[in-house]
Amino acid sequence: MKSYHGSNAGSQIEKPLWNARESIWIISPWIGADYARRLVSMSQKGIEVRIVTSNDDLNRESVEVFTASDNPNLMCLVLDKEKAFVHSKIYIVDRQYAFSGSANFTYSGLNKNVERLDIAENKEELQDIETDFMRVWFEFERKRMSNKELTDRTSYSIKNALPLNPTTNYAEIDSPDIKEKELVYRPYYFFEYNFHISFGRYRPILFQNSGLVVIDGETRQIANDDLLVQEIQSHPKGDCFLKTENKYKVTRREPKIREFEARRLALDHIQKENTQYYRSGRYERKFVPFSNKINLRSDFVNVPIWYIERLEQDGIKHQDIVLGSSGRKWGELIYCNKCQKKIWINQALKCQSCGKLFCPDCIHDVGFVFKKKQCNSCLRRAPSSKRC
């Protein structure tokens, strides 16, 4: 880690910052109004700008500049200094340059005051500063909106979320067939990638590919489901305002991994999926795309998903899983008639005696010649001579 001491901290920070191409992340208790306007302008060019700052009186004009912007690329978290005053100063640009120290994002902090900066020189040091930034970001997000607050309030907004389609808001919520309705915002990291690599001088071998990787921020699993991918690609994220009128429960699931961890998982997946073997002369060689050759564009989004529990005429409870922005059915769960465990409907097995649906643990194959499936209840009622 390289250190800088002096009265011109801006000479280290401003050049990479104002030449940013993808992202700017800043934590600073105080931000100059001119700098705030310039950051808003950068966000309007498609650059992701994340700001953590305070609600101090000296910062009022800058906060008004941020809150007046409705650009989804600008995400500003304003801390109540009486409850959670963050005194850290962190600057991260394009996830390639990172600075931490004492310099506020003001004219005095960058040009007059004698400040100290730690400057990341390698990937490990960069990730350490990223971790510090995301720790503050997620801690404030949790304080700002808990699951209890979401459930108790009748109206609120959710940031970085896909819009909720009003036509899928289930006007038949009062129908006796619907027993429970819950709207869950699930966190997903979304990575678009491409690479173009060639080997050899006279007969070059070209390797190239592009695509996307979706990672579930709650389970850490790759979630490259076609319907989910279309959902994310087809609807722009933003700040979504909801008015529930206490007709359904709302939950926002917190991501259990940070963005840089999701980025590593995405790179590992891309490398694994694009590993190839090729012949060079008499030898077979292995190609694995280097991570520094993969162009990766990251994003984060909360996806609204309805969980609708309903009771069919035959008395069987179902749970429909519906994507909230498009209204498309994503899956269906059913409750086992014996143990009440939820299973996917295509995994349920029907008893050939009573016709009810069960999970694989609550139904058995009976008979040696004429095989049939029977649940435990039908198996106990059957005469002993017919059990085999």
N, C-alpha and C positions, 0 to 999 in steps of 0.2 A: 504494500500500500504506500503510495507516494503522498507526502504531506506538503501543504502550501501555507505559508504565513505571510500576510501582507495586507495592504490597504486597497488592493485591486483584485478582489476575488472574482469579479466579473470576467476578467481576462481568461480565467480557466473555465468558467461555466457557460458564458453567453454564446461563444462561437458554435459549439456543438448543439446548444439548445435551439437557437434561432435557425439552424440548418436541419432541424429534425425532419425525418421523412415518415415515421410511423407513429411514435408515441413520445409523450412528455409526462413524467410523473414528478410531482413536487409536493413536499411537505414544508410549509413555512408558516409560522404563526402570523406573520405580517407580510403582505404583498402590496407593492406599489400599484396605484390605479392605472398608470400607463402600462405597466407590465401585465396587469390583468386584461386590459383591452387587447394587447398583443397576443396573449394566450387564447382569447376568444377568437381572434382572427385566425390563429393557427388551427384551431379546431374546425373552423369553417372550411379549411382546405382538406379535410379528411383525416387529420392527425388526431389520434386519441390523446386527450389531455385529462389527466387525473390530478385534482388539487385537494390537499387537506390543509385547512387554514382555520383561523379563530374568528369569533364574532366580536372582537374588541372594537371599541369606538374608533380607534385609529385605522381600523381595517374596513370600516363601514362602506366606503365608496367602492372598494374592490369587490366586496361581497355582493353589492348591488349589481355590479357589472356582470358577475358570474351568474347570479340568479335571474337576470333579465334575459340571458341567452337560453333558447330552447333547443340548442343543437345537441343531438344525442351523443356526439363525439366528446362533449365536455361534461365531465363528471366532477362535481365539487362537493366535498363534505365539509360543512362548517361546524366546528366544535364549540360547544358551550364551555367557555373557559372556567366557569364556576364548577363544572362537573368533570371535565376531561380536557385539561389544557396540555397540549402536546408542544413541547419546546424544541423538538428535533427539527433539523433542516436537512432535507434530502432532495437531491436532483438526479433523476434517471432519464436518459435520452436514448430512444430507439433500442433500449436494452443492450446498449453497447458502451455507453458512458455513464458513470455513476460517481456522485460526489456526496459527501456528508460532512457536517461541521457546524460552524456557528453563524454562517452568513444568511441573513434573511433575504427574501426576494424583493428588496427595495433598492432605491438608488444609493442610499447610504451604505447598506449592507454589501453591495457589489462594487462600490466605487470609492467610499471614504473610510469606513471603519476598518480597523486592523482585525482581520478575521483569520480563522484557521479552517482548512479544508483537508479532508482525506480523499484521495483520488484513486479509484480502482484501476489496477494495472493488468489484471488477468480475470479469467472467467469466474474463478472461485471467489475473489474479492467482490466482483460485480454481483454475484448471487447472494452474498452476505448482506449487501446493502438492499437488494431487492427484497430479501426476507424481512428486513427491518421495516421497509415500506409497507409490504402486504400485511404484516402483523398489525400495524396501526390501522390500515384500511379496514380489515375484517373485524377488528375489535370495535371500531366505531360503528360499522354496519350492524353488528349485533346489538349494541346499545341503542341504536336508533330505531330498530324495529324488531321486536320479539314476536314469537308465534302467538303469545297470549294477546299482545296488542292487536295483531292482525285479526284474531278471532273476535275480540270484544268490540272493536270499532266497526261502525257501519260504513265508513268511507275512508279511503287512504290511497296512497300512490306507491307503486313499486318501480324502482329504477332498473334500467338495463333489462327490460322484459319485453317479450313479444306481446302485441296487443291482443286483448280478449275479444273474440268475435261475438257481437251482441246477439246474433241469430242462434248461437249455440248456448245461450244462457238459460236454457231449459225453462220455458214459460210454464211447463207442466210440473213445476216444482211441488205444487200442492197436490199432485196426483197421488192417490193412495198406493199406487204401484211403486213409487219411489220412496224408499225408506230413509236414505241418507244421501247427501250430496256434499262433496268436498272438492274445493279447487286447490290444487297443489302447484306451487311454482318450484320447478326443479332446476338446479344449476347445471349448465353445460358449458364446457370450453370447446371452441370451434376453431380449427386450424386448417387453413388453405395452404397447400404446398406445391412446389414444382422444383425440378432439378434437370439439368442438361449437362451431361458429363461425357467426354469422349477420351479414348485411350488410343495411343499409337500415332505414328507420324505418316506413314505411307498408306496404310490401310486402316484408318481409324475406326474403332468400334464405338458406336454411340449408344449411350444409356440415357433415357429421359422418361419422365412421367410427371403427372400432376394429378391433383385430387384434393380430398379433404378428409379430415379425421375429427370425429366428435367424441369427447370424453365426458362421461358422467362425473360431475364434480363431487357427487355424494358417494358413489361406489368405487371411483377410480377406474372404472371399466371402459373399454372402447365401446362406443354406442353408435356404430355406423349403420343404423337402421334407416332404410330408404324413406319411410314416412317421416321420421324425425328430421332427417337431413333436408327434405323438401320443406318441412315446417319452418326450419331455421332460415333457409335460403329465401323463402317466399314472403317473409314478413319482416319489415324493418323493426329493430328494437328501439325502445324509447322509455319514457316514464309513463306508466299506465295507471290511470285513475280508476278505482273500483268503488262501487256503491252496492254493498251486499244486502242492505236492509234486513240483516240478520236471518236471511233465508238459507244460507249455507255457510259452512266452515271454510276458512282460508288458512293455508299454511305455506310459509316460505321455507324451503329446506336450505340449510346453510351448506356451502361447499366445504368439504373436508380436506381438500388439497388446494394449494395456492397455484397461481398461474404458471410460475416457473417449473413447478413439479409436473403440472399437466403438460407443459411443453416438452419435458424430458420423456414422458410417457408417449407423447405423439411422435417424437423423433425415433424412439425405440421401435414403435409400431411401423413407421414408414421404412426404416432400415430393414426390419424383418420381412415386410411384405415385398420389398424390392431387391432382396438378395437374389442374385442370379449366378449361374455357372456358365462360363463360355470357354471356347477353345482358342488358344493362342499358339499357333504352330502345332507342336506335338503335345502340348500340355493343356490340361483343363484348369482354369483359374476361377476364382470366386470373386464376384463383384458385390460390394456393399457400399452404398452411397455414403460418403463422409457427411457428418452432420453439418459441417461448415459450408458444404456445397448445396444444402437444401434450403431454398428460400421459403420461409415460414411466416405466414401472417396470422396473428392470433386474435381471438375475440372471446367475449364472455356474454352469456345471455341466460335469463331466467325464462323457462318455457312453461306456460300454463297448461295444466293437464287436469281434466275432470275425472273424478272417481264417483260414479253414479251407482248406488246400490239399489236394486229393484227386486220385487218379488213377482215371479211368474205365476200363471194360473195354476200350475201343477204344484205350487208351494215351494219351488226351488229358488234359493236366493242367488242372484247373479250380480256381478259388478262390472259395469262397462267402463273402459278406459278410453277417454276421448281427448284428442288434441284440441286445446282451447282456441287457438287462432284460426284453424281451418275447419274445425268441427268434424274432422274425420275420425272414425273409430279406429283406435290403435290396438285394442286387445279386449279380451273378455275373460273374467275370472268367474269361477263357480265354487260354491261351498260344498264340500263333501257331506253327504247326508248322514254319515256316521260320526266323524270326528270334527266336522265343521272347519277343516283346514281349507284355505284358499288354494285352488289349483287352476292352471290354464284350462280352458274348456276342451282344447284338443288333447289334453292329457287325462280327462275324465273317462271312466269306464262304466258302462251300463250293465246293471244286473239283469240277466236274461229271464229272471223269474218275476221280479217286482217292477222292473223298468226304471229304477232310480239310478242316479249317477253318484259314483264314489271315486275316491282317490285310489291309486294302485295298492295302497297298504290295507284298504278296507274291503277288498274284493278278491276272490280266489278262483283259480281254474279247477273245475271238478270234472270227474269222468275220465275214463281211460280211452274209450272208443269215441263216444259222442261227447266231446268236450263242450262245456259251457261255463260262463262266468256267473258266480253267485256271490251275493254279499253275505256277511256273517249271519244276519237275521234269517235270511232264507235258507242258509245252510243248516242252521240249528233246527228250523221247522221241518226240513226234509226228512223223510224216513231214512233210517240208517242203511237200508238196502239200496237207496238211490244216490248215496253220497259218493260212490266210487264207480 
